[in-house]
């Protein structure tokens, strides 16, 4: 009887493995995930997606681990993925409860879990080989502590027209448009600025270099013609720069590039003439909010209360007369 039970159990495991959906197969074959607890990572096919709970993976840039409570990867775009194809044509990924662990010190990891301020991450993109356009529909990172950064972008990759994307083709991407929403409390202070300072000498005061960069940014915005950014957009950018390196507001930024901006050339550097040509086709629309937005329901209730009090006051006046 025991042998029969073991045989049935093994058969069920093999059957579930054979029936694994495209998303779970992709994670098994292309992503090195590990369980946070126990010896086996649990993956579950659920409603056209792969669900992974309590997993972790290498951060890539150090020996630290990125742990998460839940990962959901949709099957869409992964069913026709070939073995030679490194990058799926589309992806819909959501990861919640992300925090950092050492992976080597159980005691410290226990404390880090207790003190964690978990983040949520989502990525959704689609590659259209016919138009040679990559649409990043949403890239979002948010938490209660860091607030939120959200990006939408369009890239043209002419070298990959008519076929699937590869790492080499991504290097030839040209940025056509970018929408950025940055609810930036603590994000720049805790992520961006530490990374910039680490690239400088730790024995020198970074403030002069930071002030010089901010001055250059302010000057660039002030010199923008109306054809690039109108007055309201320039004022919004200047208000944002004025709060750096510790901004507290919400920045919304829409940028369109014609001609598109080549990512590889931007990294390697451009001449003054090349940069002037790129800037000539730039369209920028910006908004920077520093106060709390008033909910529409509050505005409706406030106006109706004022109207009611006004009628009540008129009624009292008529009675007294």
Number of C-alpha atoms within 10 A of each C-alpha: 6 7 8 9 10 11 12 12 12 12 12 12 12 12 11 13 13 10 12 16 20 22 27 23 19 19 15 12 11 11 10 10 16 18 17 17 10 8 8 10 16 13 20 17 20 12 9 13 20 23 20 23 19 17 21 25 19 18 13 9 7 8 12 15 19 17 28 23 17 17 22 22 24 23 24 16 17 21 13 12 16 11 9 7 12 13 17 20 21 19 20 20 18 18 21 20 17 22 19 20 24 18 17 11 9 11 9 13 16 13 11 15 14 9 10 15 15 19 19 20 19 18 19 17 20 17 24 19 17 11 13 20 21 24 18 19 16 16 18 19 19 20 17 11 12 20 16 21 19 18 17 19 20 22 23 24 23 16 14 21 16 12 13 18 22 15 9 10 14 18 13 18 23 23 22 20 20 17 19 18 19 21 21 19 18 17 21 18 16 12 11 12 15 11 12 11 16 10 8 12 9 9 6 10 11 14 10 10 13 16 13 11 12 16 13 12 14 18 12 12 18 15 11 17 12 12 11 19 21 15 14 13 21 24 17 20 24 18 19 23 17 14 12 15 16 17 20 18 17 21 21 18 19 17 18 20 18 15 15 18 22 18 15 13 13 11 8 7 10 12 8 9 9 11 13 11 13 17 16 15 15 20 17 20 19 22 19 21 15 14 9 8 7 8 8 9 8 10 11 10 11 12 11 12 12 11 12 12 12 12 12 11 11 12 11 11 10 8 7 7 5
